[in-house]
Structures are given as C-alpha cells and as structure tokens.
C-alpha cells in the first residue's frame, strides 16, 4: 500500500519544480528582450553615425569643388595677390603649422575662406536650412547644419592647358587646398548632445587656377 504521507510531499516538490522552470523561462525571455533592445539601439546609433559621417564627407568634398570653381577664373588673380602679400596673407593657417616666419613668401602664402565666401555667387545656397520633415534641406529631414572652411596654400606655376596661347603673358597656378567640413545639430537638448552629434573631416587636394599674370 502507498503511504498517504508521501503523495502530498511529491506534489509539493513537483509544484516547486514547475515554479522554478517558469521563473527560469521568464528570466531567459527577459534577457533575450534586453539583448534585442540593446542590439536595436546600437544599430540605430551606428546608422546615425554613418549618416553623419557621409554628410560630413560630402560637405568637405563640396568645399574642394567650390574652391576649384572659385579659382578657375579671373578671381584666381585676386586670391593669389592676397595670399602672397606680406600685409594681406593669413598668418594663422592650420595647414602651415610649424612653418617658420623666416620662410619664403611662397611657403608662407595662405588664404582662408569660409563657405559663405566660396559660394557667395552661386545661385543656390550652399546649405538649405532644415524646416520640417515635409520640406527637408540639403542634409535631409534632420535638424542639422553644415559648414566648411578652406585654406589655400603652396602656389606653384604649372604648364597651361593644351591650346592656350602662351603669348598672352598669362600663366596658370597650382594650389593646395585644405578643406575642413563640419556638421552639427541645430537644436540639441544639451551641450553633451551637441558634441555627440558633431561631425568633422579634413580633406586636401590640388587644383589649377587661372589664368593669372605671370610672376
């Protein structure tokens, strides 16, 4: 015969095992949910970083293209005169850090320009402001602004393009262009958010400007 005291004890043990299994299952599901939330958050952050990096990269490239456009005509003579003059050249160019003041004027030649100066004659503004999601600006439907500044250095005379009349007394110059592109939130909730959403990239290239008066 079965002992009447054994059966209730066995049922109590079974109830305890079921509660343990249910608790472990709920803990496992909660862990999976937290992992999914964390993975989604990291994916969103990664996508945001990629978007900001792309915007900053193209802002920098935009600065190079804008400078090449500005230096491809008669204004190249103006900039060349400004950057090689001892009284009008810019003396705090980041791209010439370490160059001593006793160096030649050609080595110290520099002209700094902001985006507004480079694009002042363009029919379309270099950056459309964000208005609302239905009318996004150049940087898309995000509250973000872009900017860049340019440093033009190292003027060197180069051969004229094919077919150019060399009897005109005009020459072409090659310049080194260093552009720093910036993207930044326009309405951050805090200073921390402002710098967390800050994009910065520098690019350098060589462009040919002119024609200018031969040195």
C-alpha positions in Angstrom: 0.0 0.0 0.0 1.1 3.6 -0.7 2.0 5.7 2.3 -0.6 8.5 2.5 2.1 11.0 3.6 4.3 10.5 0.5 1.9 11.7 -2.2 1.4 15.3 -0.9 5.1 15.8 -0.4 5.8 14.6 -4.0 3.1 17.0 -5.4 4.6 19.9 -3.4 8.0 19.1 -4.9 6.6 19.0 -8.4 4.9 22.4 -7.8 8.2 23.8 -6.7 9.9 22.4 -9.9 7.3 24.0 -12.1 7.7 27.4 -10.5 11.4 27.1 -10.9 11.1 26.2 -14.6 8.6 29.1 -15.2 10.9 31.6 -13.4 13.9 30.5 -15.4 11.9 30.7 -18.7 10.8 34.2 -17.8 14.3 35.2 -17.0 15.6 33.9 -20.3 12.9 35.7 -22.2 13.6 38.9 -20.4 17.3 38.5 -21.2 16.5 38.0 -24.8 14.3 41.1 -24.8 17.0 43.2 -23.3 19.5 41.9 -25.8 17.2 42.8 -28.6 16.6 46.3 -27.3 20.4 46.8 -26.9 21.1 45.5 -30.4 18.4 47.8 -31.9 19.8 50.8 -30.0 23.3 50.1 -31.2 22.0 49.6 -34.8 20.2 53.0 -34.7 23.3 54.7 -33.3 25.5 53.0 -36.0 23.1 54.2 -38.7 23.2 57.7 -37.3 26.9 57.8 -37.2 27.2 56.5 -40.8 24.7 59.2 -41.9 26.6 62.0 -40.1 29.9 60.7 -41.5 28.5 60.7 -45.0 27.1 64.2 -44.6 30.5 65.5 -43.3 32.4 63.8 -46.0 30.3 65.3 -48.8 30.4 68.7 -47.1 34.2 68.5 -47.2 34.1 67.4 -50.9 31.7 70.2 -51.6 34.3 72.7 -50.2 37.0 71.3 -52.6 34.7 71.6 -55.6 33.5 75.1 -54.6 37.1 76.3 -54.2 38.1 74.8 -57.6 35.1 76.6 -59.2 36.1 79.9 -57.5 39.8 79.6 -58.6 39.0 78.7 -62.2 38.5 82.2 -63.5 39.8 85.8 -63.0 39.3 85.7 -59.3 42.3 83.5 -59.0 44.4 86.6 -59.6 42.8 88.3 -56.6 43.4 85.3 -54.2 46.9 84.9 -55.5 47.7 88.5 -54.7 46.1 88.3 -51.3 47.8 85.1 -50.2 51.3 86.2 -51.3 51.2 89.8 -50.0 53.1 90.2 -46.7 50.4 92.5 -45.4 47.2 90.7 -46.5 48.1 87.0 -46.3 46.5 84.9 -43.5 49.0 84.2 -40.8 47.1 81.6 -38.7 46.6 78.8 -41.3 46.4 75.4 -39.7 47.9 73.8 -42.7 51.1 75.8 -42.3 51.7 75.0 -38.7 55.4 74.7 -38.0 56.5 76.7 -41.0 58.8 79.4 -39.6 58.1 83.1 -40.2 61.5 83.4 -41.9 60.4 81.1 -44.8 59.8 82.5 -48.3 56.6 84.3 -49.1 55.7 81.4 -51.4 56.0 79.0 -48.5 54.0 81.3 -46.2 51.3 82.1 -48.7 47.9 81.3 -47.4 44.3 82.4 -47.9 41.5 81.3 -45.6 37.9 81.3 -46.8 34.6 80.3 -45.2 31.7 78.6 -47.0 29.8 81.9 -47.4 32.7 83.5 -49.3 33.3 80.5 -51.5 29.6 80.1 -52.5 28.5 83.8 -52.4 28.0 83.9 -56.2 26.2 80.6 -56.6 22.5 80.8 -57.5 21.7 78.1 -55.0 22.7 78.4 -51.3 25.4 76.0 -50.2 23.2 74.7 -47.4 19.4 74.7 -47.2 18.2 75.1 -43.7 16.0 72.3 -42.1 12.4 73.4 -42.0 10.2 70.4 -41.3 10.1 66.7 -42.4 7.9 67.6 -45.5 10.4 70.1 -46.8 13.9 68.8 -45.9 17.0 70.8 -46.6 20.3 69.7 -48.2 21.2 67.5 -45.3 17.8 65.6 -45.2 15.0 65.6 -42.7 17.2 66.1 -39.6 17.8 69.3 -37.5 21.4 69.6 -38.7 23.6 72.3 -40.2 26.7 72.0 -42.3 29.7 74.3 -42.9 33.2 74.2 -44.1 36.3 76.4 -44.3 39.1 76.4 -46.8 42.9 77.1 -46.7 44.6 77.7 -50.0 48.4 77.4 -49.9 51.5 76.5 -52.0 51.0 78.5 -55.2 53.2 76.9 -57.9 53.3 77.8 -61.6 52.3 74.9 -63.9 52.1 74.4 -67.6 49.0 75.9 -69.3 46.3 73.6 -70.7 46.6 72.4 -74.3 45.7 75.0 -76.8 46.2 78.1 -74.6 48.0 81.0 -76.3 51.3 81.4 -74.4 51.9 84.8 -76.0 49.3 86.5 -73.8 51.6 86.8 -70.9 49.3 84.8 -68.6 50.1 81.7 -66.6 48.3 79.1 -64.6 49.0 78.2 -60.9 48.6 75.1 -58.9 47.3 75.5 -55.4 47.0 73.1 -52.4 43.5 73.2 -50.9 42.8 72.0 -47.4 39.1 71.8 -46.5 37.6 71.1 -43.1 33.9 70.1 -43.2 31.6 70.3 -40.2 28.1 69.0 -39.4 26.3 69.8 -36.2 22.9 69.6 -34.6 20.9 72.9 -34.8 18.8 72.4 -31.7 20.5 70.0 -29.2 18.8 69.2 -25.9 22.1 69.7 -24.1 25.7 70.6 -24.6 26.6 66.9 -24.4 24.2 66.1 -27.3 25.7 69.0 -29.3 29.1 67.5 -29.3 27.9 63.9 -29.6 26.3 64.8 -32.9 29.3 66.8 -34.2 31.0 65.7 -37.4 34.4 66.8 -38.5 36.5 65.8 -41.5 39.5 67.3 -43.3 40.4 66.8 -46.9 43.3 68.0 -49.1 43.7 68.3 -52.9 45.5 70.2 -55.6 43.7 72.4 -58.1 44.8 74.5 -61.0 43.6 78.1 -61.1 43.9 80.9 -63.5 44.8 82.4 -65.8 46.8 85.0 -63.8 49.6 87.4 -64.6 52.9 85.5 -64.9 55.1 86.1 -61.9 
